[in-house]
Amino acid sequence: MTEAASLSLSVIIPVYNEEARLPDALDEVTAYLDAHYPDAELIIASDGSMDDTESIAREFAGKSPRVRLLSLPHRGKGHAVKQGMLEATGAVRLFMDVDLAVPVELIAPLVEATQNADVVIGSRSIEGAERSGEPLSRRIGGRIVGRATRLILGLSVSDTQCGFKAFRAEAAELLFDGQRVDGFAFDAEILYLARRWGMRVAEMPVTWRYGEMSTVRLHHGPQTLAEIVKIRLRGMPKHIAMLGRRD
């Protein structure tokens, strides 16, 4: 475990063949970090992209020293987020999706909420949240998968899959080191481990906008549920101690 984080914040964006959306995301996120977190780093974790995603990230990194590219083999979003989290050095480590479905202005509230929790997750389902543009079929499918996930893993959070979560450094290093799922169910595995290891998890309502170029498809629902069952059957390591509490 890292003894002392050198930065206030690390932002991880997992990408796979995102040459169309990445330039705008880089511009918007770096502008926000320049204004609010001047010492933050931005890690682009490429899940084996085969288009110009990585060359775009490298070119941008040449102009902005806060930007780093992780060029990874194609194993899934979960693997990309895991590697980004373990490579990060921030006192708080946050991941968000390249479509910026949750606006960058909510980064600061999410980070601030980690003062009172080990893990803070954006939620599209609790009071105060707003969601727009989502097709009915996607919303129904998401609710079914979400309810099944909470039931199987015994989770009390309302939204396990929103791609907007922040972690204290100590929590990130424990949780992502213990993560085994490479696919879309990695969020649920992380929350399952956090609950079993006695970490404090908080939810924050977010404004969320569905992106027309979303890479999530209906067939991912059954795949995610299969991964959830494997998480439950696999259980967890028993030797991990609970994180120290802060008042």
Phi, psi and omega in degrees: 000142179294131182287321181212126179286141184267347182235159178285325189210139169240131176248125180248129175240111176282140181220149173214111181052059185244037182299332182284323186261339187297317182303313179296321179297316179298316179300313186288316183290317180294324177298319179293315180295322177303321184279328190242331182223074186299338180261006184287157174247152178238116182253121174264111183260101184272120182274060178070036181303140183247001177259213182268014181306310185290324178293325176296315180296319180295318180297318180294320179298330178294336180260338183232106185296344179285345185267132176233145175251130168254115179264109189243159172292157182282102180230350178128161181301319181301318179295318180297316179296317180303310182295322177297317180296320182283337176275339185293158180234005183287152175294330171236138182234122188236138172241147180213161184274153185292338179282354181051043178301327169261125185296150183297337180297344179270000176299311183300313177299324179294315179297315181298327181293341179287354175294337183240011181205154175283326182225133176234126184244136173290138180234135176263004191240345183270170181302133181099346179279153176226138176224144184214154172079002185278128176301146183302318181298321179293320183291317179295314179300320180295322179293321179296312180296319181296316180295317179296320180299313181297322180292312184294319185263357178069035182268143180259353181289155185274336186216103182276338194256357180299129184277056182205093186219147180231149185221140166296153185304315182298318179294317181300316183292321177291311186293313185283336171293328180273351181292136178239344183274129179266342186268202187291343181278005182299325179303312182296321179296318180298317180290326176297314178296319180299319179293314182292333181264011173073024178277154178273123181243129179238151176250143177232128179294140180231160168268125186230133181239125179293135179262134180299334182263020180306139180268357179279129181238165183301325182291346177289337179301303178300322178298318180295317179297322177297320178294323180298317179298319179296321178300314182294320181289326182288331181074217184206158173298144185258359187263358183281127179278156176294148176292151175295147182272149170241135180282000000 
